[in-house]
Structure formats: structure tokens, C-alpha cells
Amino acid sequence: MEAPLYPDPLLDPSTPNPGALPAYWVGPRHLAGDDGRLYDAVADTLAGLGWTSLVRGRQEPNQAPEDRQVVRSTVLHISPDTLRWAQWVLPDEPFHLGELPIAWQISAREHPDSPLARWSAYFTPDIPGEVLCDFLLALAARDQPATALTGPELVMEVVAAHGWLRDVDQPDAVAMHPTFTSHLSLGEIPPLIQDTDPRALTVEPDEAGPAGWQAWAETTMGAPYLWAASFGASVPHDLVAAFANSLSSTAPVLRRVLPESTRHRLLRAPAG
């Protein structure tokens, strides 16, 4: 069951109050973290797009409606045409990506009467909110959110235009920041990534499944990831390109809360 979203934010109580900290313009953005407000940044964008916000509720058998519990750990945002939705699932931790819990799951379907999502994409905490919002703005601008319009080369082109390096061995599928701290790769998708590509149902045990885009940041080889993102094989490449374009942008972002693991790598200038 679902109920209208309450207005108070869903923040971890341990997160510092960003408003009480000094603000800085920082870069590069792919290492800037989410400022401790990944839910708010995305939810504000979706509200501006007119998406409906719902929270999950729980009702026991024979329980009166007024006694129903509202479980606010999972928040669902649905587009006006119901073809796309974004779900905040962090407190539930349904599964992990790069050993990090999923924070946002974004999905789209082809028709309002389709029972399943055509594709889903997954994002962990500390991914810059600006990047996820740009992905959602591109998704909202599409008339057909599940239809492929371009090939994967567009993704490589946008990051290369911002100075990212193509991999020598896989120049059409792998790119990285010149500091080797963030990566983008087209390859076999991890387990549990939902997608309705029919090839996923017919692949043999010794064959590679459909390829999807993965992105992640790590300060040094083998270090814990700062963030990770995974796109199902059917996510249109132009949407991934919008994500990649924002991720690799050289424009600074406003931050009050900096990730501990990348603080020493960030350039900072006081804001205001």
C-alpha cells in the first residue's frame, strides 16, 4: 500500500546539518560526493518535473485503515505518464553494488499497461546529486523512455570531450579520468540488475550476457569505492551519455560536506 509523502526529509540522523557548514565550490565533481543530501537533491528535481511522491505502507491482515503503519524507508516517485519512476531504497539496502548499498533505483517501461520495467539503473550514496539529476532530466525529456535512439559511441564521445582517456585495449567501451580515479565501462552487468532484454533469458552459462554500462570511483586501485552506478542492458545510450556528460563535467559544484576519502584530491574555493 502507498500513501502521500510527508514533507520532512528522509536523512540519516548521523549526517551533519549541511546548512551549518561553510560552503565551497569544489572539483572535480566525480569525486565531490553527494553533500549528504542525495535524497533531497533528487526529490527536489522530481518535484519540479511534476512527479508524484509516495511512501510505502504496511497493513496487517484484518487491520483497520487508520491503524496502518507507514514505512517511510522506501519512497517512490512516479512520472505523470507513469512510464518512469525513481525509488529511494537506501534504508532497506535491498542489495549492494561495489560493496555499497543502493540508494536510488530508476526504471522505465514502454507502455502504461506493461507489468515490468523495460530497464532499471542503480546508484549508490556519494554519487554527485547533480549527475543523477541530469540523468533524470534527460529521462523526463524523452517521449519514449525505453526506446534506443543512439549507439554506445555517444557515451565515449562526451567523456572524451571532457578530457577522459579511452582505454587502449577497449577504446569503444572503457574510459577513465586522467587521474584513474573514476571509470566508465560497457560490459557484462552485475547480478540482480533488472532488465527485460530477451537475450538475458537465453544466454548459456559459459556465455557473456547483454552488456550494460557501469561507472565507479575509487581513489586508488583496490581501495573501497566512493560510489558506483549500474545501468541495465536496455538503458538507452543517450541517457547514459547524459549521465556521463554531467559526471565528467569540469564545472565545479557547491558542497558543504566533503567525502573523507577524496577530500585531499578536491580543489576548493569559498562560495560567497
NULODO-735066 format. One line per 3 residues: number of its first residue (from 0); for each residue x, y, z of N, C-alpha, C. Coordinates in steps of 0.001 Angstrom, whole numbers, m for minus. Each point is the difference from the previous one (the first is absolute). Layout:
N
NUM> X,Y,Z,X,Y,Z,X,Y,Z ~ ...
//
This chain:
272
0> 843,m1190,0,m843,1190,0,879,1240,0 ~ m556,1119,m411,770,1224,m91,m798,1173,537 ~ 695,1025,413,m629,1192,542,778,1214,m456
3> m611,1198,7,738,1194,m418,1230,229,866 ~ 1026,532,m600,1266,220,682,m124,1122,1018 ~ 532,m213,1197,74,1053,995,1086,994,m383
6> m117,1258,391,940,1016,m483,1365,m47,634 ~ 165,m580,1196,1310,44,638,963,m933,m716 ~ 1303,389,m132,960,m750,m801,384,m1312,637
9> 424,m956,m838,434,m1306,469,1517,m3,69 ~ 561,548,1038,1444,68,151,450,m895,1131 ~ 1187,m523,m119,620,m751,1072,292,975,1138
12> m458,m280,1231,235,948,1095,1476,271,246 ~ 874,m928,m414,1424,188,224,621,956,m1003 ~ m731,356,m1069,524,907,m1012,62,1414,551
15> 1151,692,m138,79,1376,499,m1029,882,m693 ~ m440,1021,712,m914,964,m597,778,859,m980 ~ m204,m181,m1338,796,733,m968,m126,1508,145
18> m1173,479,433,m197,1435,95,866,670,1047 ~ 540,m791,941,822,571,1057,1484,28,m356 ~ 370,m467,m1179,1392,m98,m405,314,1016,m1088
21> 1261,419,m107,369,930,m1077,m129,m665,m1361 ~ m329,802,m1008,m199,m527,m1349,1218,286,m861 ~ 311,m956,m893,1133,130,m912,m435,m418,m1406
24> 611,619,m993,m57,m524,m1355,1157,m982,m129 ~ m300,m1233,m383,1037,m1034,m28,14,m720,m1344 ~ 1099,m612,m291,170,m829,m1184,1177,m941,216
27> 94,m1088,m750,m943,m394,m1049,m1291,m575,581 ~ m1072,160,m719,m1300,m373,562,m128,m1494,199 ~ 700,m827,m783,m176,m1447,151,566,m514,1320
30> 757,849,713,529,m370,1317,m598,845,1114 ~ m1000,819,m327,m522,982,955,m1041,m563,948 ~ m453,m1240,m191,m1009,m578,868,m1380,593,m215
33> m920,m331,896,m1397,420,m166,m419,1098,965 ~ 962,555,766,m258,1100,934,m936,m404,1131 ~ m185,m1307,213,m880,m452,1063,m1467,247,m258
36> m354,291,m1268,m1404,317,m301,m430,m609,m1334 ~ 401,m1244,m235,m340,m636,m1271,m1502,m156,m162 ~ m700,m325,1087,m1453,m125,m131,m625,1342,m359
39> 341,1045,748,m624,1298,m209,282,556,m1390 ~ 1242,m135,m463,360,549,m1310,m837,m630,m1101 ~ m141,m1311,55,m759,m700,m1029,m1499,241,171
42> m481,m65,1229,m1436,189,239,m447,1395,m423 ~ 830,1009,239,m351,1358,m418,m117,87,m1525 ~ 921,m649,m696,m51,m8,m1467,m1268,m681,m500
45> m337,m1133,586,m1185,m731,m423,m1280,775,312 ~ m17,681,1136,m1167,825,326,m166,1107,m1032 ~ 1121,583,m438,m66,1030,m1019,m502,m507,m1338
48> 180,m1305,m236,m477,m615,m1238,m1450,m462,104 ~ m585,161,1175,m1390,m390,176,m208,m1460,327 ~ 1053,m693,428,m149,m1405,369,m704,m114,1356
51> m799,m1038,148,m722,m252,1243,879,m780,967 ~ m11,379,1279,794,m667,1023,m902,m846,893 ~ 401,m1229,220,m750,m925,840,954,m684,962
54> m522,m418,1154,779,m821,905,m685,m1340,163 ~ 815,m986,296,m551,m1342,165,m696,m101,1346 ~ m1132,m716,10,m712,m245,1244,m165,m1495,245
57> m278,m343,1233,m167,m1414,358,m1299,m157,772 ~ m796,m981,m371,m1246,m270,693,m95,m1478,296 ~ m207,m314,1256,m141,m1383,414,m1408,m513,m330
60> m156,m1320,m136,m1344,m554,m263,m997,436,1074 ~ m1196,364,m431,m1093,407,893,295,1292,763 ~ 984,775,m484,344,1256,666,m817,1145,m584
63> m503,863,862,m775,1147,m466,917,968,m756 ~ m528,665,m1030,847,924,m778,683,1051,853 ~ m682,494,1029,602,1055,826,1172,m527,846
66> 125,m1315,122,1095,m578,775,1176,m420,m867 ~ m127,241,m1291,1060,m436,m911,1297,750,285 ~ 1113,m731,m22,1318,603,173,506,541,m1332
69> 604,1144,24,665,543,m1172,1493,m260,140 ~ 550,m745,m932,1412,m345,28,730,981,m900 ~ 644,977,597,539,1105,m768,1403,m276,m526
72> 499,m1211,120,1343,m290,m482,57,m59,m1517 ~ m1092,m323,m638,m29,m94,m1452,m947,1066,m546 ~ 513,872,m842,m785,1085,m576,m22,m173,m1513
75> m1180,66,m576,m172,m196,m1433,m462,1299,m641 ~ 674,399,m1089,m354,1190,m772,m400,m471,m1400 ~ m1192,389,m452,m549,m488,m1267,m267,1172,m927
78> 394,m142,m1272,m222,1050,m986,m1484,102,m334 ~ m449,1150,m493,m1429,164,m321,m533,m1040,m972 ~ 824,m470,m945,m477,m1003,m951,190,m1425,498
81> 523,m151,1204,251,m1289,670,979,m895,m750 ~ 712,529,m983,950,m814,m764,1370,m83,666 ~ 247,870,953,1317,11,655,m190,283,1480
84> 897,m548,801,m93,204,1435,1396,m91,631 ~ 121,610,1167,1246,m3,758,m327,m403,1428 ~ 791,m905,545,m288,m538,1323,1199,181,918
87> m222,644,1142,1024,170,1030,m54,m1229,904 ~ 1035,m801,m16,m39,m1294,689,1140,m162,995 ~ 744,1054,268,1211,m133,814,m216,m655,1356
90> m990,430,812,m140,m611,1313,m306,m1491,m50 ~ m607,m456,m1105,m320,m1421,m108,1204,m840,m418 ~ 972,611,m687,1188,m690,m495,m368,m1330,m670
93> m747,27,m1110,m425,m1237,m646,1167,m829,m520 ~ 1026,652,m519,1240,m685,m367,1081,1047,m191 ~ 1220,m463,m175,1141,891,m71,602,5,m1399
96> 642,1100,m318,700,173,m1264,1389,512,334 ~ 1031,m757,m381,1347,377,390,163,73,1504 ~ m709,m863,722,2,m67,1456,m610,1247,648
99> m767,762,m767,m713,1158,523,m1496,m231,m156 ~ m824,453,944,m1447,m197,m119,m580,888,m1089 ~ m1010,m514,m675,m706,794,m1009,m798,1098,699
102> 73,1225,m528,m782,1112,546,m1213,289,m877 ~ 210,145,m1304,m1081,279,m941,m67,m1081,m1071 ~ m1204,m440,m301,m257,m872,m1145,m961,737,m925
105> 387,158,m1250,m804,725,m986,m383,m974,m1109 ~ m1263,18,m395,m510,m982,m963,m919,664,m1015 ~ m207,m696,m1109,m930,482,m1029,m622,m1202,m703
108> m1204,210,m525,m680,m1042,m762,m505,600,m1301 ~ m411,m874,m919,m397,448,m1335,m1426,515,m51 ~ m914,m653,765,m1414,359,m44,m566,21,1417
111> m1020,826,253,m588,36,1344,m537,m1345,472 ~ m387,m868,m933,m538,m1292,401,1062,m1090,61 ~ 1262,360,m221,1075,m995,108,214,m353,1466
114> m5,m1289,338,125,m366,1416,1414,155,544 ~ 1012,23,m867,1390,41,447,724,1193,m585 ~ 1038,422,702,869,1044,m527,797,m558,m1177
117> 160,826,m1023,863,m393,m1127,1452,m2,422 ~ 360,962,846,1369,66,501,21,681,1365 ~ 1098,m199,710,227,674,1280,1454,415,89
120> 245,1051,752,1354,471,273,125,218,1500 ~ 1191,m193,533,208,m23,1439,1168,904,381 ~ m157,721,1122,987,980,403,205,m84,1515
123> 1249,9,432,316,m89,1421,166,1389,600 ~ 85,90,1333,289,1297,624,1341,561,m477 ~ 134,1294,174,1188,790,m348,181,206,m1494
126> m922,m483,m817,22,429,m1396,m491,1453,m12 ~ 641,893,m737,m427,1397,27,m1461,158,m397 ~ m759,726,811,m1415,179,m292,m245,675,m1332
129> 905,900,m417,m160,679,m1274,m9,m982,m1166 ~ 813,m1055,121,110,m986,m1069,m1291,m803,m116 ~ m514,m416,1128,m1240,m771,m9,m1177,859,m462
132> m6,1266,392,m1075,896,m437,56,228,m1509 ~ 1193,139,m562,114,180,m1454,m477,m1248,m740 ~ 269,m1167,543,m501,m1237,m581,m1528,m11,10
135> m590,419,1112,m1457,12,120,m636,1058,m902 ~ 641,1139,m156,m526,1025,m901,m10,m511,m1440 ~ 1066,m721,m386,34,m577,m1345,m1081,m1070,m157
138> m210,m795,1043,m1043,m1021,m44,m1382,641,m119 ~ m238,1060,762,m1305,664,m25,m274,657,m1351 ~ 1053,410,m697,m178,692,m1280,m336,m943,m1145
141> 115,m1293,211,m238,m984,m1055,m1478,m347,m97 ~ m535,m46,m1217,m1372,m451,m204,m115,m1509,218 ~ 1038,m726,m418,16,m1454,131,1241,m388,800
144> m144,m150,1304,1176,m205,853,683,m1348,m156 ~ m622,m926,m703,599,m1328,m128,521,m284,m1400 ~ m9,994,m886,404,m209,m1388,1420,496,m225
147> 842,m852,m589,1380,391,m302,27,930,m1204 ~ 759,1092,120,97,974,m1081,1405,84,m583 ~ 1004,m345,776,1389,112,m443,779,m1241,425
150> 1236,m85,m477,885,m1085,376,907,391,1149 ~ 807,m934,489,850,251,1170,1118,1001,m245 ~ 357,263,m1258,1107,906,m278,m256,1393,576
153> m1263,416,89,m314,1314,537,520,154,1426 ~ m76,m1058,792,470,59,1385,1495,275,39 ~ 754,m710,m851,1441,202,m49,347,1399,m490
156> m782,512,m923,290,1318,m572,m145,1108,1038 ~ m1031,m77,838,m222,1099,944,1071,29,1088 ~ 460,m1161,470,1039,29,1030,1357,368,m602
159> 254,m446,m1234,1250,368,m659,64,1514,m221 ~ m1140,612,m270,m34,1450,m187,365,751,1270 ~ m145,m648,1149,365,606,1280,1362,m469,487
162> 759,m643,m866,1359,m361,356,201,m1384,575 ~ m1059,m803,67,174,m1363,483,741,m823,m1049 ~ 703,m1016,450,830,m823,m862,m721,m1271,m392
165> 68,m334,m1273,m526,m1293,m446,1034,m1082,296 ~ m494,m1166,385,891,m1123,241,657,m443,m1303 ~ 1285,m291,50,736,m380,m1206,m557,m1281,m604
168> m343,m966,844,m464,m1294,m488,m1486,m1,m351 ~ m784,854,660,m1443,52,m252,m441,1451,m167 ~ 451,670,m1047,m298,1435,m156,m1475,310,m226
171> m786,m980,m398,m1425,222,m249,m876,m351,1199 ~ 622,m483,1078,m814,m496,1103,491,413,1380 ~ 1202,520,117,564,310,1321,681,1363,m50
174> m302,834,986,649,1298,126,228,288,1480 ~ 934,911,274,333,321,1381,498,1434,99 ~ m141,563,1184,553,1318,258,1528,m87,m53
177> 694,1044,m440,1459,m62,m90,708,m358,1305 ~ m645,232,1143,595,m397,1280,m311,m1448,356 ~ m747,m680,m862,m394,m1403,203,m831,m195,1263
180> m705,1032,412,m828,m101,1196,m1459,m337,m306 ~ m456,255,m1222,m1366,m343,m390,17,m690,m1348 ~ m935,m946,m165,7,m859,m1178,m1412,m157,m548
183> m57,m253,m1296,m1261,m255,m701,244,m1163,m942 ~ m863,m1007,65,266,m1218,m766,m1297,m617,m506 ~ 37,m495,m1230,m1117,m747,m584,382,m1473,m8
186> m736,m802,770,341,m1413,95,m1111,m773,681 ~ 308,m1212,393,m990,m868,636,m524,650,1272 ~ m1312,12,160,m595,649,1160,89,m907,1225
189> 92,585,1198,68,m791,1225,m1286,m774,250 ~ 30,m964,899,m1221,m731,368,m1042,938,602 ~ m1256,m355,m147,m1162,677,579,m386,1294,m699
192> 739,415,m1038,m383,1185,m748,m1171,m375,m905 ~ m1146,647,190,m1228,m384,m692,m30,568,m1412 ~ m358,m847,m939,m98,414,m1394,m831,m1050,m735
195> m781,439,m976,m848,m943,m729,559,m347,m1370 ~ 1270,250,m232,631,m401,m1256,m167,m1510,m151 ~ m666,m469,m1072,m251,m1436,m145,1275,m827,m85
198> 1107,615,m390,1257,m755,m74,446,m487,1368 ~ m417,717,1038,379,m403,1351,m650,m1321,397 ~ m1123,m338,m671,m712,m1228,329,540,m1203,m761
201> 776,236,m1060,466,m1107,m836,1502,m221,75 ~ 718,833,759,1448,m128,66,391,m1304,693 ~ 996,m655,m540,502,m1243,584,910,305,1192
204> 199,m978,901,828,253,1193,1414,460,m327 ~ 556,m442,m1118,1378,355,m341,72,1196,m952 ~ m1131,672,m248,m38,1153,m888,m188,1285,791
207> 502,1080,m554,m202,1312,614,m1419,478,m287 ~ m631,599,985,m1348,518,m178,18,1345,m700 ~ m1165,625,m151,m78,1326,m635,869,1014,739
210> 588,902,m749,909,987,588,m766,1229,469 ~ 413,525,1134,m556,1236,537,1126,886,497 ~ m308,1261,245,1003,945,460,171,m67,1514
213> 1247,87,443,330,84,1418,900,1218,191 ~ m122,656,1141,872,1123,337,328,m79,1482 ~ 1196,439,358,403,m45,1404,1177,940,231
216> 218,314,1281,1135,830,394,745,m700,1130 ~ 1308,m41,m104,861,m536,1059,1285,818,7 ~ 441,400,1172,1141,907,77,1294,m658,m456
219> 173,m1281,311,1157,m769,m456,m462,m1400,m363 ~ 790,m687,m810,m358,m1355,m412,m183,m897,1220 ~ m1152,m627,78,m279,m907,1108,m594,663,1220
222> m86,1331,14,m604,700,1136,m1517,m142,m51 ~ m690,168,1127,m1470,m45,m29,m550,1054,m948 ~ m1083,m336,m685,m619,949,m914,m577,1188,775
225> 96,1184,m607,m709,1166,535,m1466,m119,m360 ~ m294,m361,m1238,m1357,m206,m475,47,m959,m1189 ~ m1159,m520,m362,m105,m870,m1172,m1375,188,m626
228> m64,m247,m1306,m1261,73,m738,m42,m1135,m1009 ~ m1170,m563,m201,m160,m1088,m955,m1271,211,m802 ~ 117,m152,m1326,m1116,188,m915,m326,m1329,m670
231> m1268,m396,8,m408,m1211,m677,317,77,m1485 ~ 60,m1158,m641,397,m64,m1406,m929,796,m916 ~ m1252,202,393,m962,689,m857,m102,1495,264
234> 804,536,931,m26,1446,221,502,689,m1273 ~ m768,906,m603,447,664,m1235,1345,698,190 ~ 864,m120,m1003,1349,543,112,1,1518,135
237> m984,678,m570,m10,1456,129,m280,437,1431 ~ m736,m820,760,m210,311,1415,1281,m217,786 ~ 713,m1070,m314,1295,m224,648,963,1125,m375
240> m92,482,m1230,856,1104,m431,m301,1261,801 ~ m1271,250,320,m344,1159,831,622,m143,1383 ~ m49,m1193,549,656,m280,1275,1504,221,m112
243> 619,m557,m1035,1443,87,m170,452,1430,m256 ~ m792,751,m735,337,1395,m288,28,820,1289 ~ m969,m218,862,m43,711,1269,1107,m468,936
246> 237,m1302,30,1024,m564,876,1386,547,m339 ~ 297,109,m1278,1330,416,m440,131,1507,m153 ~ m1073,746,265,39,1450,m150,1094,607,873
249> 649,1014,m517,1031,700,760,m571,1156,821 ~ m1300,231,m85,m622,1071,789,m1,m385,1477 ~ 372,928,891,2,m329,1436,m1414,m142,534
252> m111,m619,1170,m1292,m181,650,90,553,1420 ~ m1146,403,524,m62,593,1334,m83,m1102,1046 ~ 879,69,989,30,m1029,1028,253,590,1386
255> m634,m603,982,292,276,1408,595,m1225,681 ~ m413,m1189,m465,487,m1258,561,867,m684,m1044 ~ 1268,m281,333,930,m608,m942,294,m1441,406
258> 123,m908,m977,344,m1388,337,1380,m69,643 ~ 119,m779,1032,1278,m129,696,1074,m563,m910 ~ m362,m956,m855,995,m698,m815,537,833,m1153
261> m734,1048,m404,447,793,m1147,266,1460,363 ~ m132,340,1272,167,1384,433,1334,582,m480 ~ 1065,m803,78,1331,490,m366,177,171,m1499
264> m923,m534,m797,104,103,m1451,m864,1134,m574 ~ m783,637,813,m937,1003,m486,598,1403,54 ~ m224,762,m1048,332,1421,m16,m1194,755,560
267> 259,949,915,m1082,692,676,168,1512,m94 ~ m1117,681,m172,m24,1462,35,m1222,418,810 ~ 150,903,955,m1149,413,812,m1127,522,m876
270> m1215,m364,370,m1185,471,m728,m575,1207,718 ~ m146,1107,m704,m589,1182,588,981,801,828
//
